[in-house]
Amino acid sequence: MNDKIRYCYWVSPSQETTTLGFLPSIIKENQKGHFVCQLNKDDPILKYSKTIEEAEALVLLLNNSLGLSEKDVLEIIGSSM
């Protein structure tokens, strides 16, 4: 049995802040909702993106680094609703 909880990164156009742009959220499998990421000054990857396109590209990079396929991401997102 695998007790590891899968998670993925996600961003929506509605997550735009008034000054800094877009910051991804984390979605955990089988947990309702999403959790907006917290910035860490020592993390060069996780950052605000100025456009939704930049944010989506960042989310794709982050999810790929987790070894997640598009199908995996959709399953995780679906389980959180």
C-alpha positions in Angstrom: 0.0 0.0 0.0 1.3 3.5 -0.9 0.6 6.0 1.8 2.2 8.9 -0.1 -0.2 11.7 -0.8 0.2 13.1 -4.3 0.1 16.8 -5.0 0.4 19.1 -7.9 0.8 22.8 -8.7 -2.0 24.7 -10.2 -2.7 28.3 -11.2 -5.9 30.1 -12.3 -6.4 33.5 -14.0 -8.4 34.5 -11.0 -5.3 34.2 -8.7 -3.8 37.4 -10.1 -2.8 39.8 -7.3 -3.1 43.5 -7.9 0.6 44.2 -7.9 2.8 41.1 -8.2 1.1 38.9 -10.7 0.3 35.1 -10.3 1.5 32.7 -7.6 0.7 29.0 -7.9 -1.3 26.9 -5.5 -0.7 23.3 -4.3 -3.5 20.8 -4.6 -3.3 17.7 -2.5 -5.0 14.5 -3.7 -8.3 13.9 -2.0 -8.2 17.1 0.0 -10.8 19.8 -0.8 -9.6 23.1 -2.2 -6.1 24.4 -2.8 -3.4 26.1 -0.8 -1.6 29.2 -2.2 2.2 28.7 -2.1 4.3 30.6 0.3 7.4 32.3 -1.1 10.8 31.4 0.2 13.6 33.8 -0.6 16.0 30.8 -1.0 13.8 29.1 -3.7 14.8 30.5 -7.1 12.0 28.6 -8.9 8.8 29.4 -7.0 8.0 33.0 -7.7 5.3 35.4 -8.9 4.7 35.4 -12.6 3.7 38.6 -14.4 1.4 36.9 -16.9 -0.9 33.8 -16.7 1.2 32.3 -19.5 4.4 32.5 -17.5 2.5 31.1 -14.5 1.2 28.2 -16.5 4.7 27.5 -17.8 6.1 27.5 -14.3 3.3 25.2 -13.1 4.1 22.8 -15.9 7.8 22.8 -15.0 7.0 22.2 -11.3 4.6 19.3 -12.1 7.1 17.8 -14.5 9.8 17.9 -11.8 7.4 15.9 -9.6 7.2 13.3 -12.4 3.5 14.0 -13.0 1.8 13.5 -16.3 -1.1 15.7 -17.5 -3.4 12.8 -16.6 -1.9 12.6 -13.1 -2.5 16.4 -12.6 -6.1 16.1 -13.8 -6.8 13.2 -11.4 -5.3 15.1 -8.5 -7.3 18.3 -9.3 -10.5 16.2 -9.8 -10.1 14.5 -6.4 -9.9 17.9 -4.7 -13.3 19.1 -5.8 
